């Protein structure tokens, strides 16, 4: 099993942006998380 990197997008982003990091971390599983909230904290 590969080590994992958890990607939490910024405001206005989406979990699919994690695909950008697949090429930067080829030995890891990059997992995108959709974080939805209306306040920044």
PDB file of N, H, CA, C and O in Angstrom:
ATOM      1  N   UNK A   1       0.845  -1.182   0.000  1.00  0.00           N
ATOM      2  CA  UNK A   1       0.000   0.000   0.000  1.00  0.00           C
ATOM      3  C   UNK A   1       0.891   1.247   0.000  1.00  0.00           C
ATOM      4  O   UNK A   1       1.895   1.306   0.710  1.00  0.00           O
ATOM      5  N   UNK A   2       0.514   2.226  -0.795  1.00  0.00           N
ATOM      6  H   UNK A   2      -0.302   2.179  -1.372  1.00  0.00           H
ATOM      7  CA  UNK A   2       1.253   3.492  -0.875  1.00  0.00           C
ATOM      8  C   UNK A   2       0.914   4.383   0.305  1.00  0.00           C
ATOM      9  O   UNK A   2      -0.182   4.314   0.862  1.00  0.00           O
ATOM     10  N   UNK A   3       1.886   5.236   0.682  1.00  0.00           N
ATOM     11  H   UNK A   3       2.776   5.292   0.229  1.00  0.00           H
ATOM     12  CA  UNK A   3       1.585   6.302   1.638  1.00  0.00           C
ATOM     13  C   UNK A   3       0.637   7.273   0.951  1.00  0.00           C
ATOM     14  O   UNK A   3       0.626   7.372  -0.276  1.00  0.00           O
ATOM     15  N   UNK A   4      -0.150   7.984   1.730  1.00  0.00           N
ATOM     16  H   UNK A   4      -0.141   7.904   2.726  1.00  0.00           H
ATOM     17  CA  UNK A   4      -1.137   8.891   1.158  1.00  0.00           C
ATOM     18  C   UNK A   4      -0.856  10.337   1.523  1.00  0.00           C
ATOM     19  O   UNK A   4      -0.323  10.639   2.590  1.00  0.00           O
ATOM     20  N   UNK A   5      -1.224  11.217   0.613  1.00  0.00           N
ATOM     21  H   UNK A   5      -1.657  10.971  -0.254  1.00  0.00           H
ATOM     22  CA  UNK A   5      -1.189  12.654   0.841  1.00  0.00           C
ATOM     23  C   UNK A   5      -2.628  13.142   0.724  1.00  0.00           C
ATOM     24  O   UNK A   5      -3.304  12.868  -0.268  1.00  0.00           O
ATOM     25  N   UNK A   6      -3.083  13.852   1.720  1.00  0.00           N
ATOM     26  H   UNK A   6      -2.534  14.074   2.526  1.00  0.00           H
ATOM     27  CA  UNK A   6      -4.448  14.365   1.731  1.00  0.00           C
ATOM     28  C   UNK A   6      -4.431  15.804   1.245  1.00  0.00           C
ATOM     29  O   UNK A   6      -3.744  16.653   1.812  1.00  0.00           O
ATOM     30  N   UNK A   7      -5.190  16.072   0.194  1.00  0.00           N
ATOM     31  H   UNK A   7      -5.749  15.383  -0.267  1.00  0.00           H
ATOM     32  CA  UNK A   7      -5.282  17.418  -0.378  1.00  0.00           C
ATOM     33  C   UNK A   7      -6.642  18.001  -0.027  1.00  0.00           C
ATOM     34  O   UNK A   7      -7.683  17.455  -0.393  1.00  0.00           O
ATOM     35  N   UNK A   8      -6.613  19.125   0.692  1.00  0.00           N
ATOM     36  H   UNK A   8      -5.767  19.568   0.990  1.00  0.00           H
ATOM     37  CA  UNK A   8      -7.852  19.845   1.012  1.00  0.00           C
ATOM     38  C   UNK A   8      -7.788  21.169   0.264  1.00  0.00           C
ATOM     39  O   UNK A   8      -6.898  21.982   0.509  1.00  0.00           O
ATOM     40  N   UNK A   9      -8.721  21.383  -0.639  1.00  0.00           N
ATOM     41  H   UNK A   9      -9.444  20.722  -0.838  1.00  0.00           H
ATOM     42  CA  UNK A   9      -8.681  22.555  -1.510  1.00  0.00           C
ATOM     43  C   UNK A   9      -8.979  23.847  -0.767  1.00  0.00           C
ATOM     44  O   UNK A   9      -9.554  23.844   0.321  1.00  0.00           O
ATOM     45  N   UNK A  10      -8.580  24.928  -1.371  1.00  0.00           N
ATOM     46  H   UNK A  10      -8.113  24.930  -2.255  1.00  0.00           H
ATOM     47  CA  UNK A  10      -8.848  26.249  -0.825  1.00  0.00           C
ATOM     48  C   UNK A  10     -10.223  26.744  -1.227  1.00  0.00           C
ATOM     49  O   UNK A  10     -10.970  26.042  -1.909  1.00  0.00           O
ATOM     50  N   UNK A  11     -10.551  27.942  -0.808  1.00  0.00           N
ATOM     51  H   UNK A  11      -9.944  28.512  -0.254  1.00  0.00           H
ATOM     52  CA  UNK A  11     -11.862  28.531  -1.089  1.00  0.00           C
ATOM     53  C   UNK A  11     -12.076  28.626  -2.595  1.00  0.00           C
ATOM     54  O   UNK A  11     -11.223  29.139  -3.320  1.00  0.00           O
ATOM     55  N   UNK A  12     -13.210  28.134  -3.056  1.00  0.00           N
ATOM     56  H   UNK A  12     -13.903  27.718  -2.467  1.00  0.00           H
ATOM     57  CA  UNK A  12     -13.549  28.172  -4.473  1.00  0.00           C
ATOM     58  C   UNK A  12     -12.949  27.038  -5.285  1.00  0.00           C
ATOM     59  O   UNK A  12     -13.141  26.985  -6.500  1.00  0.00           O
ATOM     60  N   UNK A  13     -12.228  26.133  -4.643  1.00  0.00           N
ATOM     61  H   UNK A  13     -12.072  26.176  -3.656  1.00  0.00           H
ATOM     62  CA  UNK A  13     -11.593  25.022  -5.352  1.00  0.00           C
ATOM     63  C   UNK A  13     -12.444  23.767  -5.320  1.00  0.00           C
ATOM     64  O   UNK A  13     -13.619  23.797  -4.952  1.00  0.00           O
ATOM     65  N   UNK A  14     -11.825  22.666  -5.714  1.00  0.00           N
ATOM     66  H   UNK A  14     -10.871  22.642  -6.013  1.00  0.00           H
ATOM     67  CA  UNK A  14     -12.529  21.386  -5.684  1.00  0.00           C
ATOM     68  C   UNK A  14     -11.532  20.254  -5.433  1.00  0.00           C
ATOM     69  O   UNK A  14     -10.328  20.418  -5.632  1.00  0.00           O
ATOM     70  N   UNK A  15     -12.035  19.132  -5.005  1.00  0.00           N
ATOM     71  H   UNK A  15     -13.013  18.998  -4.844  1.00  0.00           H
ATOM     72  CA  UNK A  15     -11.190  17.992  -4.670  1.00  0.00           C
ATOM     73  C   UNK A  15     -10.427  17.467  -5.884  1.00  0.00           C
ATOM     74  O   UNK A  15      -9.348  16.895  -5.730  1.00  0.00           O
ATOM     75  N   UNK A  16     -10.967  17.652  -7.082  1.00  0.00           N
ATOM     76  H   UNK A  16     -11.843  18.117  -7.207  1.00  0.00           H
ATOM     77  CA  UNK A  16     -10.317  17.153  -8.300  1.00  0.00           C
ATOM     78  C   UNK A  16      -8.966  17.829  -8.565  1.00  0.00           C
ATOM     79  O   UNK A  16      -8.160  17.327  -9.349  1.00  0.00           O
ATOM     80  N   UNK A  17      -8.726  18.962  -7.912  1.00  0.00           N
ATOM     81  H   UNK A  17      -9.380  19.369  -7.276  1.00  0.00           H
ATOM     82  CA  UNK A  17      -7.437  19.642  -8.078  1.00  0.00           C
ATOM     83  C   UNK A  17      -6.278  18.787  -7.586  1.00  0.00           C
ATOM     84  O   UNK A  17      -5.126  19.066  -7.921  1.00  0.00           O
ATOM     85  N   UNK A  18      -6.554  17.760  -6.806  1.00  0.00           N
ATOM     86  H   UNK A  18      -7.489  17.533  -6.535  1.00  0.00           H
ATOM     87  CA  UNK A  18      -5.494  16.906  -6.286  1.00  0.00           C
ATOM     88  C   UNK A  18      -4.756  16.188  -7.414  1.00  0.00           C
ATOM     89  O   UNK A  18      -3.618  15.757  -7.223  1.00  0.00           O
ATOM     90  N   UNK A  19      -5.375  16.052  -8.575  1.00  0.00           N
ATOM     91  H   UNK A  19      -6.299  16.402  -8.730  1.00  0.00           H
ATOM     92  CA  UNK A  19      -4.717  15.370  -9.707  1.00  0.00           C
ATOM     93  C   UNK A  19      -3.418  16.063 -10.108  1.00  0.00           C
ATOM     94  O   UNK A  19      -2.497  15.414 -10.603  1.00  0.00           O
ATOM     95  N   UNK A  20      -3.339  17.365  -9.898  1.00  0.00           N
ATOM     96  H   UNK A  20      -4.087  17.892  -9.496  1.00  0.00           H
ATOM     97  CA  UNK A  20      -2.128  18.117 -10.216  1.00  0.00           C
ATOM     98  C   UNK A  20      -0.920  17.564  -9.452  1.00  0.00           C
ATOM     99  O   UNK A  20       0.202  17.593  -9.957  1.00  0.00           O
ATOM    100  N   UNK A  21      -1.149  17.070  -8.253  1.00  0.00           N
ATOM    101  H   UNK A  21      -2.060  17.047  -7.842  1.00  0.00           H
ATOM    102  CA  UNK A  21      -0.065  16.615  -7.387  1.00  0.00           C
ATOM    103  C   UNK A  21       0.353  15.171  -7.646  1.00  0.00           C
ATOM    104  O   UNK A  21       1.373  14.731  -7.115  1.00  0.00           O
ATOM    105  N   UNK A  22      -0.391  14.436  -8.433  1.00  0.00           N
ATOM    106  H   UNK A  22      -1.219  14.794  -8.864  1.00  0.00           H
ATOM    107  CA  UNK A  22      -0.014  13.052  -8.746  1.00  0.00           C
ATOM    108  C   UNK A  22       1.364  12.981  -9.382  1.00  0.00           C
ATOM    109  O   UNK A  22       2.142  12.084  -9.057  1.00  0.00           O
ATOM    110  N   UNK A  23       1.682  13.899 -10.276  1.00  0.00           N
ATOM    111  H   UNK A  23       1.050  14.627 -10.541  1.00  0.00           H
ATOM    112  CA  UNK A  23       2.987  13.876 -10.936  1.00  0.00           C
ATOM    113  C   UNK A  23       4.107  14.340 -10.001  1.00  0.00           C
ATOM    114  O   UNK A  23       5.263  13.961 -10.189  1.00  0.00           O
ATOM    115  N   UNK A  24       3.779  15.148  -9.004  1.00  0.00           N
ATOM    116  H   UNK A  24       2.840  15.456  -8.851  1.00  0.00           H
ATOM    117  CA  UNK A  24       4.783  15.619  -8.056  1.00  0.00           C
ATOM    118  C   UNK A  24       5.115  14.582  -6.989  1.00  0.00           C
ATOM    119  O   UNK A  24       6.212  14.583  -6.431  1.00  0.00           O
ATOM    120  N   UNK A  25       4.159  13.697  -6.712  1.00  0.00           N
ATOM    121  H   UNK A  25       3.267  13.697  -7.165  1.00  0.00           H
ATOM    122  CA  UNK A  25       4.339  12.660  -5.693  1.00  0.00           C
ATOM    123  C   UNK A  25       3.989  11.292  -6.285  1.00  0.00           C
ATOM    124  O   UNK A  25       2.985  10.696  -5.895  1.00  0.00           O
ATOM    125  N   UNK A  26       4.797  10.786  -7.216  1.00  0.00           N
ATOM    126  H   UNK A  26       5.613  11.270  -7.532  1.00  0.00           H
ATOM    127  CA  UNK A  26       4.449   9.541  -7.908  1.00  0.00           C
ATOM    128  C   UNK A  26       4.434   8.306  -7.003  1.00  0.00           C
ATOM    129  O   UNK A  26       3.800   7.309  -7.347  1.00  0.00           O
ATOM    130  N   UNK A  27       5.111   8.349  -5.865  1.00  0.00           N
ATOM    131  H   UNK A  27       5.626   9.160  -5.586  1.00  0.00           H
ATOM    132  CA  UNK A  27       5.157   7.194  -4.970  1.00  0.00           C
ATOM    133  C   UNK A  27       4.100   7.240  -3.875  1.00  0.00           C
ATOM    134  O   UNK A  27       4.122   6.429  -2.949  1.00  0.00           O
ATOM    135  N   UNK A  28       3.180   8.187  -3.982  1.00  0.00           N
ATOM    136  H   UNK A  28       3.162   8.846  -4.734  1.00  0.00           H
ATOM    137  CA  UNK A  28       2.135   8.357  -2.970  1.00  0.00           C
ATOM    138  C   UNK A  28       0.758   8.386  -3.630  1.00  0.00           C
ATOM    139  O   UNK A  28       0.617   8.749  -4.798  1.00  0.00           O
ATOM    140  N   UNK A  29      -0.232   8.004  -2.870  1.00  0.00           N
ATOM    141  H   UNK A  29      -0.118   7.709  -1.921  1.00  0.00           H
ATOM    142  CA  UNK A  29      -1.617   8.153  -3.307  1.00  0.00           C
ATOM    143  C   UNK A  29      -2.079   9.538  -2.877  1.00  0.00           C
ATOM    144  O   UNK A  29      -2.054   9.850  -1.687  1.00  0.00           O
ATOM    145  N   UNK A  30      -2.497  10.368  -3.813  1.00  0.00           N
ATOM    146  H   UNK A  30      -2.518  10.114  -4.780  1.00  0.00           H
ATOM    147  CA  UNK A  30      -2.971  11.716  -3.490  1.00  0.00           C
ATOM    148  C   UNK A  30      -4.499  11.670  -3.459  1.00  0.00           C
ATOM    149  O   UNK A  30      -5.140  11.329  -4.453  1.00  0.00           O
ATOM    150  N   UNK A  31      -5.064  12.011  -2.321  1.00  0.00           N
ATOM    151  H   UNK A  31      -4.544  12.288  -1.513  1.00  0.00           H
ATOM    152  CA  UNK A  31      -6.507  11.925  -2.112  1.00  0.00           C
ATOM    153  C   UNK A  31      -7.057  13.331  -1.932  1.00  0.00           C
ATOM    154  O   UNK A  31      -6.590  14.076  -1.070  1.00  0.00           O
ATOM    155  N   UNK A  32      -8.052  13.702  -2.744  1.00  0.00           N
ATOM    156  H   UNK A  32      -8.432  13.098  -3.444  1.00  0.00           H
ATOM    157  CA  UNK A  32      -8.686  15.011  -2.632  1.00  0.00           C
ATOM    158  C   UNK A  32      -9.886  14.956  -1.715  1.00  0.00           C
ATOM    159  O   UNK A  32     -10.672  14.009  -1.756  1.00  0.00           O
ATOM    160  N   UNK A  33     -10.022  15.967  -0.895  1.00  0.00           N
ATOM    161  H   UNK A  33      -9.383  16.736  -0.862  1.00  0.00           H
ATOM    162  CA  UNK A  33     -11.138  16.051   0.035  1.00  0.00           C
ATOM    163  C   UNK A  33     -11.907  17.329  -0.245  1.00  0.00           C
ATOM    164  O   UNK A  33     -11.321  18.411  -0.283  1.00  0.00           O
ATOM    165  N   UNK A  34     -13.201  17.215  -0.441  1.00  0.00           N
ATOM    166  H   UNK A  34     -13.677  16.336  -0.410  1.00  0.00           H
ATOM    167  CA  UNK A  34     -14.050  18.384  -0.646  1.00  0.00           C
ATOM    168  C   UNK A  34     -14.469  18.915   0.714  1.00  0.00           C
ATOM    169  O   UNK A  34     -15.282  18.310   1.412  1.00  0.00           O
ATOM    170  N   UNK A  35     -13.900  20.052   1.074  1.00  0.00           N
ATOM    171  H   UNK A  35     -13.239  20.543   0.507  1.00  0.00           H
ATOM    172  CA  UNK A  35     -14.183  20.698   2.345  1.00  0.00           C
ATOM    173  C   UNK A  35     -15.165  21.830   2.084  1.00  0.00           C
ATOM    174  O   UNK A  35     -14.824  22.808   1.418  1.00  0.00           O
ATOM    175  N   UNK A  36     -16.362  21.708   2.597  1.00  0.00           N
ATOM    176  H   UNK A  36     -16.639  20.914   3.138  1.00  0.00           H
ATOM    177  CA  UNK A  36     -17.379  22.713   2.327  1.00  0.00           C
ATOM    178  C   UNK A  36     -17.835  23.354   3.628  1.00  0.00           C
ATOM    179  O   UNK A  36     -18.361  22.688   4.521  1.00  0.00           O
ATOM    180  N   UNK A  37     -17.623  24.655   3.713  1.00  0.00           N
ATOM    181  H   UNK A  37     -17.196  25.195   2.988  1.00  0.00           H
ATOM    182  CA  UNK A  37     -18.055  25.427   4.870  1.00  0.00           C
ATOM    183  C   UNK A  37     -18.285  26.863   4.435  1.00  0.00           C
ATOM    184  O   UNK A  37     -17.881  27.246   3.338  1.00  0.00           O
ATOM    185  N   UNK A  38     -18.907  27.640   5.251  1.00  0.00           N
ATOM    186  H   UNK A  38     -19.235  27.328   6.143  1.00  0.00           H
ATOM    187  CA  UNK A  38     -19.186  29.014   4.909  1.00  0.00           C
ATOM    188  C   UNK A  38     -18.349  30.006   5.727  1.00  0.00           C
ATOM    189  O   UNK A  38     -18.409  31.215   5.503  1.00  0.00           O
ATOM    190  N   UNK A  39     -17.573  29.481   6.673  1.00  0.00           N
ATOM    191  H   UNK A  39     -17.524  28.499   6.855  1.00  0.00           H
ATOM    192  CA  UNK A  39     -16.693  30.325   7.459  1.00  0.00           C
ATOM    193  C   UNK A  39     -15.266  29.795   7.330  1.00  0.00           C
ATOM    194  O   UNK A  39     -15.083  28.599   7.106  1.00  0.00           O
ATOM    195  N   UNK A  40     -14.265  30.641   7.462  1.00  0.00           N
ATOM    196  H   UNK A  40     -14.414  31.613   7.644  1.00  0.00           H
ATOM    197  CA  UNK A  40     -12.890  30.197   7.255  1.00  0.00           C
ATOM    198  C   UNK A  40     -12.268  29.467   8.450  1.00  0.00           C
ATOM    199  O   UNK A  40     -11.127  29.019   8.340  1.00  0.00           O
ATOM    200  N   UNK A  41     -12.939  29.332   9.549  1.00  0.00           N
ATOM    201  H   UNK A  41     -13.865  29.696   9.638  1.00  0.00           H
ATOM    202  CA  UNK A  41     -12.334  28.689  10.704  1.00  0.00           C
ATOM    203  C   UNK A  41     -13.059  27.447  11.109  1.00  0.00           C
ATOM    204  O   UNK A  41     -12.666  26.790  12.073  1.00  0.00           O
TER     205      UNK A  41
END
